[in-house]
Amino acid sequence: MVSARTAVFFALSSLLFGGTFVAAKAGLAYFPPLLFVAFRFDVAAVVMLAYVGVTFSRSELLPRTSGDVGAILATGVLAIGLTNALLFVGQQYVSSAVASIIYSLNPIMTPVFAAAILSDERLSPRGAAGMGLGLLGVGLVVSPDPANLLGGAVGKGILFAGAVAAALGAVLIRRADSDLSSTVRVAWGLPFAAALSHLLSWSGGESMAAVSWTTEAVLALAYVSIFAGVVAYIAYFGLIDAAGAINANLIFYVVPVVSTLGGWALLGETIDALAIAGFLTIFAGFAVLGSESIDVRSRLPSLPTTPPVSDDESVVREEPRGYCSD
């Protein structure tokens, strides 16, 4: 059964990350992409470090094991830093619809890395069917123009690399088995993400002179830094701890739905019948995935498998009540 905390983490991650596509598209009109990402993590790192400094004790803040260090690096370098750098750069070359489809390959790739790296996360046939339905639903929601899908090979390659980095980062975080709180790991990881983004921006020849500080630019930066940064990352990495990398990355099926609804509500974009069919298909996929958590056999009447025994024998052979083997 899904706990209330896990459900809240899932909802927050989906909603806030979904808004990232809208805010990023708006912000790219005022910032070079890598510098935009670097500023995002500068702000988020300051806010997050201040938050954990007030809410956590010194002993809870300090990494003590190699697993702690590994989880921090996987968080900052892969799952946050490289993923977002590639995402923001890739969005320059393709439409938001095509970007959503490519980035939604994340949940498909996560089980591949999990199967190779983790021993406790495997994708069952039913899980694969549910993920397949979810991916189909994403395609229906964004309903891309086939002509657009065939073009923009550079942008698609960059976005695909970002999805790979996100999936690999999520699995490596789980593999590290850190004792640090997920919130503390994010706080330590954000400075690494900021440093990586600044290095990539400098290597790419981006300049501060290209930044246009308008009200819209500040609002876009504030959203991606605080809401889609601090709050969303706390929820997302908490979700990885609670539900595992495979289940946590299912949020990337919901992100395009949120982006589509946000465009309709805020930008006046229309939602056609195909998008509605996509929503229903995604929900069907989640229903298939969710059914794995229900043990159908436990709801069926038990059938006798051995001959009746005497009262004396039953005292010896009866198993403790409440025991049920998998």
Secondary structure, 3 states (H helix, E strand, C coil): CCCHHHHHHHHHHHHHHHHHHHHHHHHCCCCCHHHHHHHHHHHHHHHHHHHHHHHCCHHHHCCCCHHHHHHHHHHHHHHHHHHHHHHHHHCCCCCHHHHHHHHCCHHHHHHHHHHHHCCCCCCCHHHHHHHHHHHHHHHHHHCCCHHHHHCCHHHHHHHHHHHHHHHHHHHHHHHHCCCCCHHHHHHHHHHHHHHHHHHHHHHCCCCHHHCCCCHHHHHHHHHHHHHHHHHHHHHHHHHHHHHCHHHHCCHHHHHHHHHHHHHHHHHCCCCCHHHHHHHHHHHHHHHHHHHHHCCHHHHCCCCCCCCCCCHHHHHHHCCCCCCCCC
